[in-house]
Amino acid sequence: MKFGIVPVNIGVATPEQMITTAQVAEDAGYESVWTFEHVIVPVDYQSKYPYAASGKMGAAPETPFVDPLIALTAIAMQTKTIRLATGVNIVAQTNALLLAKQAASLDFLSGGRFMLGAGIGWLQEEFVAMGVPYERRGARFDDYMVAMKKVWSGEVVEHESEFLSWHGFKSYPLPVQKPGVPIVMGGRAGKIYERIAKYGDGWFIPGAGVDDLPDMLAKLRAACEVEGRNYDEIELTTMWGPKGGADSLKALADLGVSRVVTIPGGDLDAIKSVAEAHIR
């Protein structure tokens, strides 16, 4: 089982705190560090956060959200082996060409350690602030998944769609990883299974327990069959709390989960204790 920590970029008081957390995790044997993304946190919002009964995310408007790609670049320069992942970036509200460039650059700078966790987004107020339509964000996301991979191919980019008009250019550096930066789909609603089967190298499964997973994974397997995709190619990542212990890790592994991420809350001792109990 691979172990990761999330998030390394939220609520940090100093850059040194964020980098030290990643370095301690690397030294302890963790495989990856992950970020969350919100460009803004509205003072009040009507959108419903899908992973809490309250409909609100657990972050005040004043909570520092260091930009994921900038945070991971800083970490990349101060680490050697630990993988770097967004969990997840809100792809549908961004500029797809700029994101493709940034992702390739981060993979290049880190020596091929980056994974792009990709999500559609739920916070309408954030889309409005970003100047991006909230409507048809799913269709925009799907189009971006196809288009970004063309940027990473090294070939002349040609992509004409409802959302993009890209013609006659290349973008370098290319990602170190081939055929491009791995895309880890995030979410558990809507067309998530179809999207993973079509575009994903992995799935970051939020808010799901061991009892929830068999049905969810059966749906993913069915979607892969429809798409002619090899289900076993998809790397499964889910949240895990140390209180679950070794038994829960075994249950997850038996279901095919190959990575768990835990939330240490910036507690370096907690990071080390999990490693001592389960990694080393």
N, C-alpha and C positions, 0 to 999 in steps of 0.2 A: 504494500500500500504506500502510495506517495502522500506526503503531508504538506499542506500549505497554510499560510496565515492570511487573514483578511480583516479589515483593510489596513494597509500601512500608511495611507495618505490622509486619514480623517482624524480631526481632533488633535493634531500634532502641534506642540508648542514651539518647536524649533526644527530646522532641517536636520540637525544632528540626531534628534530623537528618532526621526523616521529612518535615517540611514543606519543608526545603531541597531534598531529593531531588525532590519533586514540582515545586517551582519551577524547578529546573534542567532537568528534563524538559520542562516547559512552554516555557521559553525556548528550548530546543533544537529544538522542533518536534514533540515527541511528542504523540500524540492522546489518550492515556489512561494512567492509573495504576490498578493492580489490587491487591487484597488477597487474602490467604489467611485462613481461619478455623479455629481450634479454641479452644473455651472453656477446655479443659484439655488437658494432655499427660500421660497416665498414666506413672508411673514404670516400670511394666511392663504389657504388654497382649498378649492372645491374638489380637485382631483383626488381619487381614492388610491392610497398606497396598497398594492395588492397582497402584501405579505405580512400585514398586521390587522388584527380585528378592528383596531381603532380607525383604520384608514389613513393613519399618519405615520410618516417615517420618524425614526428616533433620532432626529437631529434638529437642533434649534437653528434659526437663521444665521446665528453668529458662529456656528461650527466651522472651523477651517476645513475646506475640501481642497487640498492641493491638487491641481490638475493631474490626472492619472499619468499622462505620457511624460510630463515634466518630472513628476515624482519618480517614475520608473527609470527615467534617464539618469537622474541623480544617483539612484540606487545602483544602476548598472555600472557607473563609473567607480563605485566603491565596493563592488562585490566581484566574484569570479565565476561562480557556478550556478547560483540559484536562479531559477527561471522567474520571469517577470510577466505578470498577467493583469489584464483589466477584467474586473468582475462585477458589472460590465460597463463598457462605454455605450452611450446612447447614440447609436450610429444614425438613426433616422433624423436627428436634429442637427447633424453636423454637415460640413462640406466634405463630400466623399473623396474628392481628389486630394484635398489637404490631409485628410485622415490616412489615406493610402500612402501618401508621402511620409507622414510622420511615423506610421507603423513600420514601413520599410527602413526608415532611418534608425529607429530604435532597435530593430532587429540587427541592423548592420553594426551599430555602436556596441551592442551587447554581445556580439559574436554568435547570434542566432539563438537568443534566450527568450524571445518575446512571444506571447500568445495574446491574440486580440479577442477578449471577451466582448461579445456584441449583443446589444439589446435594442428593442424598438422604442421603449419609453412609455411612461404612464402619466407624467406630470405635464398637463396641458399648459399650465402657466409658464413653465420653462420653455416650451416650444414657442409660445407667443413672445417671450422676452428675447429669444434667439432669432426671431423673425422668420420662423419656419412653420408652414401649415401643419397643424396637428392631424388634420384629416388625411387619409390615405398614407399614413406613416408606414403601415405594413407593406404596401406596394413599393413605397420609396426604399424601404429597407431591403427588400428583395432585389430591387434593381441595383442598389449599391453593392450588394454582395457579389453580384456578377461583374460589375464594372471594376471594382477594386482589384479583383484577381487579374484583370487584364493589365492594370498598371504594374503589377508585380511580375508579369510574364517576361519583361524585357523586350517584347515585340512592340511594333507600332500600334498604338491604342486607337481602336475604332469602336465607338459605342454611342448609338443614337437611340434615345428612349423618351418616354414622357417626361422624365426628370433630368436627364443629362444629355449634353451634346459634346462628345469628346471625339476629336479627329486629328490624326496626323502628328502625334507626339509620342515621346518616350519619357520615362521618369526614372532617374538613377539617383542614389544607389539602389540596387535590388536587394530584397531580403536575403540574408544568408541561408535561411531555410528554404528548401525547395519542395513544392512549386511556389511557395509563398508563406507568409505568416499564417500559422494555424489559427483558425477561427473557432472560438468556443461560444456556442449559442447560449444565451441566458434567457430564462423565463420558463413558464409552465402552463401558459394559457394560449388561446387562439390557435393559430396554425403552427405552433412550436414544433410539433413532431415532423410535419412536412418540411419545415425550414431546416431543421437539423439534417434530415435525410438529403436535402438538396444541396445545402451550402456548408454544413458544419463539419469540422474535424473533431469536435467534442461538444459536450453539453454540461453547462454549469447549472445544476438543479437546485433552485432556491426553495427553502421552506418545506422540504419533503422528508418524512421519516421512513424508517425501514418498512413499515407496513404500507406506506403509500407507493413505494417504488415498483413492486411487481406489475401493477396495472399500468403505470406510466411507461415502464420499459416495454411492456407488451404493445402499447400503442406506437412507441418508437420503432419497434421491430416491424410492425405492420406497415408503417410509413416507409421504411427502408425497402421492404419487399415491393411496394408500389413503384418506388423510384429506381429499383434495380440496384440499390446500394447495399454494400456489405455492412451489416449492422456491427460486426466485430471491429470495424475500422474506427468507430466512434468512441472516444475516450470519455468516460463518465466521471464527473466531479460533483460532490455534494458537500453540504455543511455537516459538521460533526462536532459534538461537544465532548470534552474529556470525561464528563460524568457517565457517558455511555459505556466507557471502558472497552476492553478487548473484545468482549462478546459482540458489541454493536459493530465494531470494525470487521469482525469475521462475517457477520450477517451481511454487511455492505459488500464485502469482497465476494461473497457467494453469489450476490446479485450481479456482479460484474463491475462494480464501482472500483476504479483504480486510483482515485485521489480523493482525499477529504481535506477540507479547509476548516480551520477553527478560528475563533475570535478571541485572542488573548487580551484585547483591550490595552495594548501597550505594556503589559506586565511581562518583563523580561524573565522573571522567575517562572511564570506560567509557561512561557515558551520553552524554557529549559526542562521543566518537569514533564511536559508532554513528550519531549524528545527522549528523556531518560526512560520513561515508561513504555513508549511505543515505537520509537524509531531506532534507538541504539540498543 
